Amino acid sequence: MPSPDSAERAQLVERFRRWLRDQRLPVTHPRDVIADLVIGSDSHESVGTIAAQLKARGERIGTATIYRTLDLLVRSGLVRANEFGEGFRRFERVAGKERHEHLVCVRCGRVVEFANERLERMLPIIGDEHGFRHERHRVEIFGTCRDCLQRELGGLRS
């Protein structure tokens, strides 16, 4: 899913600021910078990649502040934490994005977002078949991405 344009990005960061004020929490420069980075990203960022990007921008923000701000972003509903079986969480913007699921490569860690209308229609039906009312879901399909498969096949030919 593409990154938001600058106007949408600014609007989402301001929404986070309003949420902080509503919670009687301080609006700080580190929180703004972290929110802008995560909200503006089109990938699934780990704390490590966020810290590296902040350092590259010349920001001196500690890891504990990054973790606390990410927790606030998740609580605000603007960001979702994902665990793809790597032993750490990755974060993605959910506000302003359409509903999507994830394909996760078990070799390189690549995450591909996809949406599938048939899957969306089937999940409530499956719930009904089992006497279960569908409210929400998360689908993560683990496998091997095309690039890793091609490298593997290329290695077999040598």
C-alpha positions as CSV (number, residue, x, y, z in Angstrom):
1,M,0.0,0.0,0.0
2,P,1.5,3.4,-0.9
3,S,2.6,6.0,1.6
4,P,0.1,8.8,2.3
5,D,0.7,12.1,0.5
6,S,2.1,15.0,2.6
7,A,-1.3,16.5,3.4
8,E,-2.7,13.1,4.5
9,R,0.4,12.4,6.5
10,A,0.2,15.8,8.3
11,Q,-3.5,15.2,9.0
12,L,-2.8,11.8,10.6
13,V,0.0,13.1,12.7
14,E,-2.3,15.9,13.9
15,R,-4.9,13.3,14.7
16,F,-2.3,11.6,16.9
17,R,-1.5,14.9,18.6
18,R,-5.3,15.4,19.3
19,W,-5.5,11.9,20.7
20,L,-2.5,12.6,23.0
21,R,-4.1,15.8,24.3
22,D,-7.5,14.0,24.8
23,Q,-5.6,11.4,26.9
24,R,-3.9,14.3,28.8
25,L,-0.5,13.2,27.5
26,P,2.2,15.6,26.4
27,V,2.8,16.3,22.7
28,T,6.5,16.2,22.3
29,H,9.0,16.5,19.5
30,P,10.1,12.8,19.7
31,R,6.5,11.6,19.6
32,D,5.9,13.8,16.5
33,V,9.0,12.6,14.7
34,I,8.3,8.9,15.4
35,A,4.6,9.3,14.4
36,D,5.6,11.0,11.2
37,L,8.1,8.3,10.3
38,V,5.7,5.4,11.0
39,I,2.6,7.0,9.5
40,G,4.6,8.0,6.4
41,S,6.1,4.6,5.8
42,D,4.7,2.2,3.2
43,S,6.4,-0.8,4.9
44,H,6.3,-2.7,8.1
45,E,8.9,-1.1,10.4
46,S,10.6,-2.7,13.3
47,V,11.9,-0.8,16.3
48,G,15.4,-1.4,14.9
49,T,14.6,0.1,11.5
50,I,12.8,3.0,13.1
51,A,15.8,3.7,15.4
52,A,18.2,3.6,12.4
53,Q,16.0,5.9,10.3
54,L,15.8,8.4,13.2
55,K,19.6,8.3,13.6
56,A,20.1,8.9,9.9
57,R,17.8,12.0,10.2
58,G,20.0,13.3,13.0
59,E,17.4,12.6,15.7
60,R,18.7,11.5,19.1
61,I,15.7,9.5,20.4
62,G,16.2,6.6,22.8
63,T,14.9,3.2,22.2
64,A,12.6,3.3,25.3
65,T,11.0,6.5,23.8
66,I,10.5,4.7,20.5
67,Y,8.8,1.7,22.2
68,R,6.5,4.0,24.4
69,T,5.5,6.1,21.4
70,L,4.7,3.0,19.3
71,D,2.5,1.7,22.1
72,L,0.7,5.1,22.1
73,L,0.3,5.0,18.3
74,V,-1.2,1.5,18.6
75,R,-3.6,2.6,21.4
76,S,-4.6,5.6,19.3
77,G,-5.8,3.2,16.5
78,L,-3.5,4.8,13.9
79,V,-0.9,2.0,13.8
80,R,-1.1,-1.7,14.2
81,A,1.6,-4.0,15.7
82,N,2.2,-7.2,13.8
83,E,4.1,-10.3,14.9
84,F,5.3,-12.3,11.9
85,G,7.2,-15.0,13.9
86,E,10.5,-13.2,13.9
87,G,10.7,-12.5,17.6
88,F,9.9,-8.8,17.3
89,R,7.0,-6.7,16.3
90,R,6.6,-4.7,13.1
91,F,4.5,-1.6,12.9
92,E,2.3,-0.3,10.1
93,R,-0.1,2.6,9.6
94,V,-3.7,1.5,9.5
95,A,-5.5,4.8,9.4
96,G,-6.3,5.8,5.8
97,K,-5.5,2.4,4.4
98,E,-7.9,-0.2,3.0
99,R,-8.4,-3.5,4.8
100,H,-5.6,-5.9,3.9
101,E,-3.8,-9.1,4.8
102,H,-0.2,-10.2,4.7
103,L,2.0,-12.7,2.9
104,V,5.2,-13.2,4.9
105,C,8.3,-14.8,3.5
106,V,9.9,-17.2,6.0
107,R,13.3,-16.9,4.3
108,C,13.9,-13.2,3.8
109,G,11.2,-11.7,6.0
110,R,9.6,-9.7,3.2
111,V,6.0,-8.7,3.9
112,V,3.5,-8.3,1.0
113,E,0.1,-6.7,1.6
114,F,-2.9,-8.0,-0.3
115,A,-6.7,-7.6,-0.4
116,N,-9.1,-10.2,-1.6
117,E,-12.8,-9.6,-1.8
118,R,-13.6,-13.4,-1.9
119,L,-11.7,-14.0,1.3
120,E,-13.5,-11.1,3.0
121,R,-16.9,-12.6,2.0
122,M,-15.9,-16.1,3.1
123,L,-14.8,-15.3,6.6
124,P,-18.2,-14.4,8.0
125,I,-19.7,-17.4,6.2
126,I,-17.1,-19.7,7.8
127,G,-18.0,-18.2,11.2
128,D,-21.7,-18.8,10.6
129,E,-21.0,-22.4,9.7
130,H,-19.4,-22.9,13.1
131,G,-22.0,-20.8,15.1
132,F,-19.5,-18.0,15.5
133,R,-20.2,-14.3,14.8
134,H,-17.4,-12.8,12.8
135,E,-16.3,-9.4,14.2
136,R,-12.8,-8.9,12.9
137,H,-9.9,-11.0,11.5
138,R,-6.2,-11.0,10.6
139,V,-4.8,-13.3,8.0
140,E,-1.1,-13.9,7.7
141,I,0.1,-16.5,5.1
142,F,3.6,-17.7,5.7
143,G,5.6,-19.1,2.8
144,T,8.4,-18.3,0.4
145,C,8.4,-15.2,-1.8
146,R,9.0,-15.2,-5.5
147,D,12.5,-13.8,-5.2
148,C,13.6,-16.4,-2.7
149,L,12.1,-19.2,-4.9
150,Q,14.0,-17.9,-7.9
151,R,17.3,-17.7,-6.0
152,E,16.6,-21.3,-4.8
153,L,15.9,-22.5,-8.3
154,G,18.9,-20.6,-9.7
155,G,21.1,-22.3,-7.1
156,L,19.9,-25.7,-8.1
157,R,20.9,-25.2,-11.7
158,S,24.5,-24.4,-10.9
